[in-house]
């Protein structure tokens, strides 16, 4: 179940629709986000294609991927935690319809800003052959980034039933909470609101199953989210974190720790002699603990040879390939009852007191789940065996644990995101101007800002203007940079921007990719295919075979055949050709021929207008 050497999951396959199904709706959550990783996720969700396939390197296929993703996928992340893409292009403009950044309001006393920290996907897949829809929930400890750290995930699938399913209610409450962050009155916001509204109404009737003999029951735990019936979902309501709940065995895997959380576990069992407690964490987190706070725990960290293992084989990379644990995993056993918890929640004070998290609680028995079995899996055998990726570790000497420069710069960017940020676009002749306004500006911010697709950084001020911009440089994505003592932190933030000429901008994006007859026919051949990777390969093979039309080397007969097949089998998909025909600006004899042919096809299959 949890053997690092054999029980591996492929993120792309977790997201891909089952055979015979296509994506209907997808809602994801991640604390941090890499836009390049999001493109890969869109490809897996919409095209059932591998993230590392040849499709991701083609602008034509990327255009279709992101166009399809726009109305069907919503990804929520923490404000100020979007990483800079490696090579931002105008295509990333289309991700504005997908990404929603969240800034949770201050809570508690003294008031603090909690983090939006859940990691999950809720997916609906529609049947191509008219069968019932399939629903999937993926609970993760992994952010949507390219981090190499070790994580954990679990997937459950289910179908709608006639009666409401009580175990799915927390999931519906989580989606309702996220829906509150979709603001605006434009067409995209209305479509996403409608998508979530329908998904929420359906998910309450979905019966999910763990599909494992090891678990007899489960519970979704959207920590920090309001309940429909009142109150909030809290981890303190579970046996794991209830102060009154004792245990015989306790397993914690958490990369980050708070001394108060570990101390509470260490002191809890006053009526049980010698409980077995095991903690796996990162070496740098051990400085937060003192011996008396964790005296009952055996503590393990990842071996240096594992942490540095990928660095040794990737010396040519600019960024070292280090890895460590990032999984959040808890096992609690009392007598014959066992429970496993996994998801986003670290063993920290902030995770338990304000953060928005998402966990799943899995109920089992001592026979199926216990410390012995868990250690054998995770340690790949014996604790002191050569295959164990972890090593028993002593606490280091106590040192001052002040925030380093990198963390301080991160905090500066988070503080900027908490200010009132707005932007607007003005026409200036044939060009455009973006004005960014910071209403609650603090002169101590010390951050530079630039539109994502314009490398023109200026210091943040109450009002900043960027002149001479084209359609392809207008975006709600902005890059911000904080730096000190030679250390630089760069993040992407989204700023609500008024008066963007969205339709003309999308027209410009499409025409920056589809510039001629060859790219036009490549695009429509791809969008009419059933298997997108296969379609791409077929087009490449046909184009290289010499089976062309007379004018521009276009594989016309094969495309006509695909149009006939699609018009007969899938009228809705066939009508998507309207989109590209309305968007492209270039003219050619090939395109005029195709427009005429398309109208003939429409009439032949009974499509009017």
N, C-alpha and C positions, 0 to 999 in steps of 0.2 A: 504493500500500500504506500509506503513512504521510503522506499529504498532509492537513494540518490543514483545508484549505478544502473538501475533497470526501470524504475517507475517514472519515466520522463514524459512530460506533456509538451505538445507542440502548440504554441499560442495560435498560430494561423489555423490549425485544424480545429481548435476549440471554437473559433469564430465562424468557420465555414458552414454553410447550410447543408443539411442532410441531402442525400441524393433524391432528386425529384421535388426539391423545395427551392424557393428563392426568398431572399430577404424581404420581410414586410416592414419591420421596425427594429431599431437597435438603440438602446440607451446605455451608455457607459459612464463610469466614474473613475477618476484617477487624481491623486494628489498632484503629481507632476506629470508633464506631458511633453513629448517630443513630437513635433509636427510631422517629421519624416516617419516616425513609428505610426502615427495616426493614418497617414496615407497607406501604409502597409495593412493596417487593420481594415480600412475601407475596402482595400482590394480583396482581402480574405472574406469580408462580409458580403460584398456586392458581386464579386466575380468568382468566388471560390478558388482564387489563385494564390499560389505561394508568394509570400512577401519577397522572397529572393528570386522570383521568376524574371524572365526577360521583359515582362510587361511593365515592371516598375521603372525601367530605364527609357521607355518610349513616351514622349509627350502626348502622342495621339491616344494611347491607351490610358494614360494618366488622366487625360481630359474626361474620357468617358467614365472612369472610375469615380472621380470627384463629382461629376455631374449627377451620377446615380446616387451618390452618398448624400447629396444636399438635403433632400426632403425625407430621408429614411433614417438618418443616423444623428444622434445628439450625444455629444461627449462633454461632460462637466468636469472641471478641474479647479484647483486652488488658484486664485488670482495671484499673479507674480511668479508662477511656477511653470510657465511654458518655456521650454528650452529653444534656443536659436536653431533653426534648421541648417543643415550643412550646406545646402545650396538652394536658397529661397528663389522661386520663380513666380511669375504672374499666376500660375495655376493655384498657388496657395491662397489666392483671393477667394477661391471657391470653398475653402475651409471655414470661412466666416459663418456659413450657414450651419456648420457642424459643431463648432466649439462654443461653450458657454463657461465663462470663468465665474467663480463663486467667492464672495467675500462674506463670511459669516459675521453677523453683528456681535458686538461686545456682550459678554455674559459674565455672571458671577460677581463676587466682591473680593478684592477690588476688580472692577470690570476689565476683562481681557478679551482679545480676539481669538476665538477658537480656530482651528484649522479644519478645512474640508479635506478629509483624509481617506474616504472609502475607495475601494478598488473592486469593481464588478462590471459585468455586462448583463443586461436583460434583453433577450432576443426573441423576436417572433418571426417564424418562417412560414410562408404561405405555400401551399401545395400547388404544383404546376398542373396536376391532374384532378383538382377539385376535392381533394381529401381534406380532413380537418387540419387546421394550422397546428404547427409544433412550436412549443415555447421552451426556451432554454435560459437558465441562470448560471453564470460562471462567477464564482466567488474567488477572489484573488488576494494575494499579498503584494502583487507586482504592480508597479506603475506602468503606464503606457510609454515606456522609454526603452532605450537599448542598453540599459544597465545589465551587467553580467552577473549580478549577485544571485544567490540561490533563493528561489521563492517557492510558494506552494499554491495550488489551485484545486478547486473542485467544481465539477459540472453536474447539474441536475436538469433533466428534461421532463416535460409533462404536456398534457392536453387539457382542454377545457371540459368541465363537467357541468351537469345541470344545476347543482347546488354550489353555493359559495364555499370556498375552502379556507378554513380559519388559519391554516399555516401560511397561506399566501398573503394574508392581510398586511403583515409588516412590510412585505415587498411593495405592495400597492401604496402604503404610507410613505415609503422611501421615494417612490416615483412622484407622488403628489408633492412632496417637499421639493424635489428638483424642478417640477413644473413651475413653481413659484419664481424661479430665476430666469424664465423665458419671458423677457419683456419686449416691448415695442409693438407697433401696429402694422409693420410691413408684412408682405405676403409670406416671407420665410418664417417669421415669428408665428403667424397665424397657423401655418401648416404644422410647425413643430408642436404648438399647443394642442392642436387637434390630434396629432399623432400620439402624444402622451395621454391625452384624455381618453382616447379609445383603448390604449394599451392598459391603463389603470383599470378601466371598467372590465376588461377581459381577464387581467391577471388574477383578480380576486376569485375567479372560478377555475383557475388552473391547479390541477393536482400534480405537484412535483414528486419525484421519487429519487432517493439516493442511488438506486440500482446497485446495492451492495448488501450482502448478507451480514456484514459487520455492524450495520446500524439499524436500529429498530424505529427510530424517530429522529426528527430534526426540527430546528427552529431558526428562522431568519432573525438577525439582531441588527437593525439599523440604528446604531447607538447615537443618541443625541437628537433624533428625529421625533417630532410630535406624533402622538397616537391620535387616531380619529376619535377615540373614546375619551381623550384627555390625558394629560401627562406626557412623558417622554419615554422612549426606550432606553433602558439603563443596564449596563453590565452588572450592576449590584443586585439586579433581580435574578441573576443566574446563580447556581450552586458554586460556580468557580470563584466569583468575586463577592459572594455574600459573606460578611464577617462572621456570621453564625454557623457557616458550613465548614465542617472539618473534613479531613481527607486522610487516606492511607498512602496515596501516591500522588505526586504532582510533577508534571513535566512542563517546562516553559522554554520556548524558543522565541526570542525577541532580540532584534539587533540593537534596540535602544531601551534604556532602563531609567526608572526613577527609584531612588533609594527607599522612598516611602512605600512604594508598591511591593517591592521585594521584602521589606521589613514586615509588612502586614501579613504576607504569606508565612514568613519565618516564625511569627509569633502566634499564628492562629490556632494551631492544634495543641490545646492544653490538656485534652483528655485522651489523646492518642499517642502512644509511646513509639518513638523512632519512625516517623513517617519517612518514606523515601522521596526526596526532593532533588530534581535535576534541572539545571539551568544551562541553556546554550545561548551565548550572546557574542558580541564582537569584543575584541580586546580593549578597544578604546572606551567601551561602556563600563568596564570594570572599575574605573577610577571613581565612579559615582557610589560605589558600595564600600562599606566597612565590614570587618569580620563579624561583628556582633549582629549585623543586619541580615546576614545570609549564612549563619553558622550551620544550618541544617541542609544546605544545598551542596551538591557536587556540581562544580562549574566547569563547563567545556567551552572552548573557542575553536575556530577553524584553524587548522595547521597552516603555518606560513607557506609551505610548499603548495598548498591548494590555493591560498589567497593569491600568491604570485605566479601560479602555474601558467595562466594564459599570457602573462607578461613575457615569460621565457620563450614562448613560441610566436610572439607577435612584436618583436623588437623594432620592426620597421614602421609600426603604427605611431602616430603622433601622440595618442592618448594611451597610457599603459592599460593593459587588459586585466587589471586586478579584479578579484571577486571576493565576496564574503557572504554571510547569510543576510537575507532580507525577509525571510519567512517569519510569520507570526503564527505560532502554533502552541496550543495548550492542551494537556491531558490531565483530567481530574478523576481519581478513583476513590470511592468509599465502599468498603465491603465488596459486594458483587456488582455494584453499579459503576459504569465508566462513562465519561463524556469526552469528546474531542471538540475543540474550538479552533477555527482557522478563519483568516481574513486579514483585515488591515490594522488591527489594534495592537500597538506596542504595549509593553508592560511599563507604561509611563503615567505620570499624574495627569498630564494634559489629555491623553487618550481617554482616560476614565472620567474626566471632569470638564467637558465642554466640546471636545472635538466631535465632528461628524465622522463616524466610522461605520463599517459594515462587516459583520461576522456571521458565521453559521455555527450553530451548536448541534452536534451529532451525538445521539444517545446510543450507548452500546452496553456491553457487559464485560465483566472481568475476564470471561472466557475468550472473548473476541479482541478486547483491547486492554492492555495493561502495560506497566513499565517495561517488563521483560521483552515483550514483543516489539514495543516501540523502539527500545534501544537496539535490538537486533537489526531492525530495519534501518534506522538512521545511522547507526555506527557500522553498518555493513558487516555485522558479525559481533565479535567480542569487543568490549570497550578498549582493550589494549592491543587489538589486532592491527596488522599492517594496513588493512583496507579502510580503517576508520578515518574519515576526513577531519575528525575533531580530536582535540587533545585536552586532557584534564589540566586545568589552569589554576594557579594561585592568584590571589588578589595582589595587585601592585601596591607599592607604598602610596599613601594618600598625598595628593598634590592639589594645588589650586587649579580649579577647572574653569577658568575664565573663557569667555567666548572668543574664538579666533577671528581674524580679520575677515575671512570668507563668510562666516556666519553673520558678522556685523553688517557686511555689505548686503547679504540676503535680507536682513531685517530692514535696511534702508529701502529696498525695492518693495517689500511688503507694505511699508509705511506709505510709500507713494500710491500704491494701489488702494489704500484706505482713504485717500483724499478724493475730492469731488473732481473727476476727470471728464471732460467733454471735448468734442472736436466738431468742426463743421468744415464743409467744402464750399469754396467760392470759385466761380468761373473768372478767368483772367485772360481774355482774348481766346486763343486756341488752347490755352493751358489752364491749369487749375492751381488753387492755393488751398492748403489745409491749415486751419488755425486750431491749436490745442490750448485749452484753458484749464488751469488748475485753480479752482475757487478757494480751497483751503491750503494754499501753498505755504510751505515752510522753507525759509532760505537755507536751512541746514541740510536740506535733502541731498545736495551734492551728486546729482544724477544727470547724465546726458540722455537725450532722446532723439530718435529718428524714425520716420515711417519705415516699415519693414523692408520695403522694396526700393528704398532710397538711402544710400550710404552718405548721410549728411547730418552728423550728430551736433546738437547744440545743448547747452545746459537747460535743465527744466526751469521754467519761470512761470509767473502768473499767466502769461500769454506768449506762445511760441508760434511762429508762422513758417511754413515751408512753401516756397513759390516755385513756379515753373514745372509743375507736375503733369504727367500724362495720365490717361485713363488707367494704364497698367501700373501706375505708381500710387493709385488711390486705394487705401485699405484701412480697416479698423484695427489691423495688427500694427503695433509699434514696438520697436526694439529699444530697451533702456539698458544703460550701462552704468554700473557703480564701480569705482576703483579707488584703491588706497595702497600705498607702499608696494606698488608693482603688482598687486593682485587685482584681477578684474572679474566681475560677475556680470554676465549679460543674460537678460531674459526678454521674452516677448510678452507684452500685455495687450489686452483689447480695450480700446476706448470707444464708447458709443459715439458715432460720427453721423451728423446730419447732412442731408443734401448730397449724398453720394449718388451720382447718376448710375444706378446699379445695372439697369438694362443695357445702357451703352457700354458700361465697363465690361459686363459679361460678353457682350458682342466683341469687344476688343480682345478679350482673353481667347475666345474661340478662334478668332482670325489670326491671332499670333501663333496658333498651332496648325490650323487648317488653312494653308496658304495657297494650295494649288490642287490640281485634279488628283495627283497621286495620294496626297494626304487625305483628301476628301473621300476617295474610294476606300482607302485603308480604314478610315474611321467608320464608315457605314457598314463595311464588311465585318468589322469587329463588333459593332453594336447589334447587328442582326444575328450573330452567332449564339448558339446555345451553350457551348463550352468555350469560354473566352480565350483561355490559353491555347486550345486547339485551333480556334479561329485565327489567332495571330500567327500560328505556325503554318496553317493552311494558306493564308494570304502570302506569307513569305515564300512558301514553296511554289505557289502558282506564279507569283511575280518573277521568280527566278527560273521558271521553266520555259519561258518564251511564248506562253499562251496569252498573248496580249491583244489589245485592240490596236488599230493602225496608228493612232495619233500620239498618245502619251504613255505608252507602255502600261496601260491599265488592264487588269484581268477582268474584262467586262462580262464574258459569258458566265463565269463562276459567280459574279455578283448578282446577275440577273436570276440565276438559279436560286440563290439564297433569298432574294426578294420574293420570288414565287412561293418558296417554302414557308417563309415567315408570314406573308399575307394570308396564306391558307390556314396556318396553324395558330397564329397569334396576331390578331388585328391590332391590339393595343400596342404591342411592341413595334409593329410596322408603322404605326402613326408617330412613333418617336422620330422618324425621319423628318417630320415637320420641323423639329427643333433645329437640326443642323442646316436644313435648307433655308430657314428664316435667318439664321445667324451668319452664314458665310457671305463674304463681300466680293470675292474674286469672281470673274466671269470667264467662261471658256466655252468652246464648242461642246466639249464633253459634258459640262455641267448643264448646258441648255438641253442637250439630249436626255440627260438623266431626269431633269425636271419634267419634261414631256412624258417620259416613260413612267415616272412616279404617278402622274395624274391618271394615266391609263390604268395602272395597277389599282389605284384607289377606286375608280369606277367599276373595274372588273370584280372587285370583292365587295362592292356595295357600300363604299365609304364616300360620304358627301361632305362638302364644306371645306 
